[in-house]
């Protein structure tokens, strides 16, 4: 049997700001785990100008019911004016999704 959880993505300018935010989300029981991917390069248009920026990507797993609470906290903590927060609902093994929903 598989159960639904949330997987979300965001980016940060550096590992230190990513770790700080992850710690606060973990301690606030909003996410169950996160992975940091370093050395990505983002290409985008910001305020009418093309940008190329080194970033770190963070993937988070959480109880899907926390998605809106994570968004509110992420916006408050994040160093970017408009942080990326995209997420989707996924299915996973019962044992893993049980842990995501109740990590303590």
C-alpha positions as semicolon CSV with decimal commas, in nm:
position;residue;x (nm);y (nm);z (nm)
1;X;0,000;0,000;0,000
2;X;0,128;0,348;-0,079
3;X;0,043;0,673;0,097
4;X;0,070;1,038;-0,001
5;X;0,329;1,283;0,125
6;X;0,462;1,614;0,000
7;X;0,793;1,678;-0,174
8;X;0,897;2,040;-0,214
9;X;1,181;2,232;-0,374
10;X;1,341;2,563;-0,297
11;X;1,678;2,726;-0,362
12;X;1,916;2,932;-0,149
13;X;2,215;3,153;-0,223
14;X;2,443;2,936;-0,006
15;X;2,463;2,628;0,215
16;X;2,461;2,825;0,541
17;X;2,126;2,993;0,474
18;X;1,984;2,660;0,355
19;X;2,097;2,481;0,672
20;X;1,961;2,755;0,896
21;X;1,618;2,743;0,736
22;X;1,610;2,362;0,728
23;X;1,690;2,350;1,101
24;X;1,404;2,586;1,182
25;X;1,158;2,389;0,968
26;X;1,268;2,060;1,127
27;X;1,251;2,197;1,482
28;X;0,909;2,345;1,404
29;X;0,789;1,997;1,297
30;X;0,699;2,131;0,952
31;X;0,924;1,897;0,753
32;X;1,060;1,550;0,823
33;X;1,380;1,566;0,619
34;X;1,566;1,773;0,363
35;X;1,856;1,724;0,126
36;X;2,088;1,995;0,000
37;X;2,219;1,975;-0,357
38;X;2,515;2,208;-0,401
39;X;2,661;2,384;-0,700
40;X;2,361;2,432;-0,922
41;X;2,335;2,722;-1,163
42;X;2,002;2,900;-1,203
43;X;1,913;3,096;-1,519
44;X;1,613;3,328;-1,499
45;X;1,470;3,672;-1,570
46;X;1,443;3,896;-1,263
47;X;1,309;4,250;-1,286
48;X;1,358;4,252;-1,662
49;X;1,719;4,131;-1,663
50;X;1,862;3,791;-1,741
51;X;2,037;3,641;-1,439
52;X;2,277;3,349;-1,392
53;X;2,323;3,268;-1,026
54;X;2,502;2,993;-0,833
55;X;2,262;2,839;-0,582
56;X;2,196;2,535;-0,368
57;X;1,875;2,337;-0,413
58;X;1,686;2,195;-0,116
59;X;1,443;1,906;-0,148
60;X;1,208;1,860;0,149
61;X;0,971;1,579;0,247
62;X;0,673;1,651;0,467
63;X;0,317;1,567;0,558
64;X;0,122;1,722;0,270
65;X;-0,111;1,890;0,520
66;X;0,184;2,114;0,622
67;X;0,238;2,264;0,274
68;X;0,076;2,602;0,349
69;X;0,248;2,631;0,689
70;X;0,585;2,557;0,528
71;X;0,520;2,824;0,265
72;X;0,441;3,089;0,529
73;X;0,750;3,004;0,736
74;X;0,975;2,978;0,430
75;X;0,870;3,324;0,308
76;X;0,943;3,466;0,655
77;X;1,287;3,299;0,690
78;X;1,416;3,303;0,334
79;X;1,683;3,553;0,224
80;X;1,523;3,597;-0,121
81;X;1,251;3,852;-0,191
82;X;1,051;3,589;-0,381
83;X;1,170;3,242;-0,281
84;X;1,093;2,939;-0,492
85;X;0,845;2,707;-0,325
86;X;0,705;2,437;-0,546
87;X;0,570;2,109;-0,418
88;X;0,368;1,813;-0,522
89;X;0,196;1,518;-0,365
90;X;0,367;1,184;-0,418
91;X;0,305;0,825;-0,324
92;X;0,557;0,617;-0,135
93;X;0,599;0,301;0,064
94;X;0,383;0,278;0,374
95;X;0,680;0,254;0,611
96;X;0,849;0,562;0,464
97;X;0,536;0,776;0,442
98;X;0,441;0,674;0,797
99;X;0,779;0,804;0,913
100;X;0,739;1,129;0,713
101;X;0,401;1,188;0,876
102;X;0,527;1,103;1,225
103;X;0,909;1,134;1,246
104;X;0,927;1,146;1,626
